[in-house]
Amino acid sequence: MADDIRELVSGKYLEYKGLPLVREGDTICYGDMEGKCILILEIMSYKKVGDKELPDNILIQVLDPKNQSNIFRQGSKQGLYEAFSLGLVWFTHELQK
């Protein structure tokens, strides 16, 4: 396996409780990529509320950032707020192990 050397991306990220919170498309990533685990929220579907589309079904994963096939916890929730809340509990629990 070759050494994977990447340059750090300069710039500012949105942070929540001191850790980066990044969204690209339908994927939201929370946590330090050099840490023990990260939280991934994958927006699977949207629902229309008035004239807006809001995230509806969210896949929640807490996984190892160095080996993303190593998933510590996985589940799903309706709504971004509920998914992020549950994901934070799982993420915090995994960090404390």
C-alpha positions in Angstrom: 0.0 0.0 0.0 1.5 3.4 -1.0 1.8 6.2 1.4 -1.1 8.6 0.9 0.3 12.1 1.4 -2.2 14.9 1.1 -1.9 18.6 1.6 -4.1 20.2 4.2 -6.9 22.3 2.7 -6.5 25.9 3.7 -9.5 27.9 4.6 -12.2 27.9 7.3 -14.8 25.3 7.9 -18.0 25.5 9.8 -17.3 24.0 13.2 -19.6 22.6 15.8 -18.2 22.0 19.3 -14.7 22.5 18.0 -14.9 19.9 15.2 -15.4 20.5 11.4 -18.8 20.1 10.0 -18.7 19.8 6.2 -21.4 19.2 3.6 -20.8 18.1 0.0 -23.9 17.4 -2.0 -26.1 15.0 0.1 -23.3 14.0 2.4 -22.6 15.7 5.8 -19.4 14.8 7.6 -18.7 15.7 11.2 -15.4 15.1 13.0 -11.6 15.1 12.7 -10.4 12.9 9.8 -7.3 12.1 11.9 -9.4 11.1 14.9 -10.8 7.7 16.0 -14.1 8.1 14.2 -16.3 10.4 12.2 -20.0 10.9 11.8 -21.5 10.7 8.3 -25.1 11.7 7.5 -26.2 10.7 4.0 -29.5 12.4 2.9 -31.4 9.6 1.1 -34.6 11.5 0.3 -36.3 14.9 0.5 -39.8 16.0 1.3 -41.5 19.1 0.0 -42.8 21.6 2.7 -44.4 24.6 1.1 -42.1 25.7 -1.6 -38.9 24.2 0.0 -37.4 20.7 -0.1 -36.2 19.5 3.3 -34.0 16.4 4.1 -36.3 13.6 5.0 -34.8 10.1 5.3 -31.2 10.3 6.7 -28.7 7.4 6.9 -26.4 7.7 10.0 -23.0 6.1 10.2 -20.2 6.4 12.7 -17.1 5.0 11.1 -13.3 4.8 11.1 -12.0 7.6 8.9 -8.9 5.5 7.9 -10.9 2.5 6.9 -14.4 3.5 6.0 -15.6 0.0 5.6 -15.2 -0.3 9.4 -18.6 0.9 10.6 -19.1 1.2 14.3 -22.8 2.2 14.3 -25.4 2.6 11.5 -29.1 3.5 11.4 -31.5 5.9 9.9 -33.9 8.6 11.1 -36.5 10.9 9.6 -35.4 14.5 9.6 -32.0 16.1 9.8 -32.3 17.3 13.4 -33.2 13.9 14.7 -30.5 12.2 12.7 -27.8 14.6 13.8 -28.9 14.4 17.4 -28.7 10.6 17.4 -25.5 10.6 15.4 -23.9 12.9 18.0 -24.8 10.5 20.8 -23.3 7.5 18.9 -20.2 9.6 17.9 -19.5 10.8 21.4 -20.0 7.3 22.9 -17.5 5.9 20.4 -14.9 8.6 21.2 -15.2 7.8 24.9 -14.5 4.1 24.4 
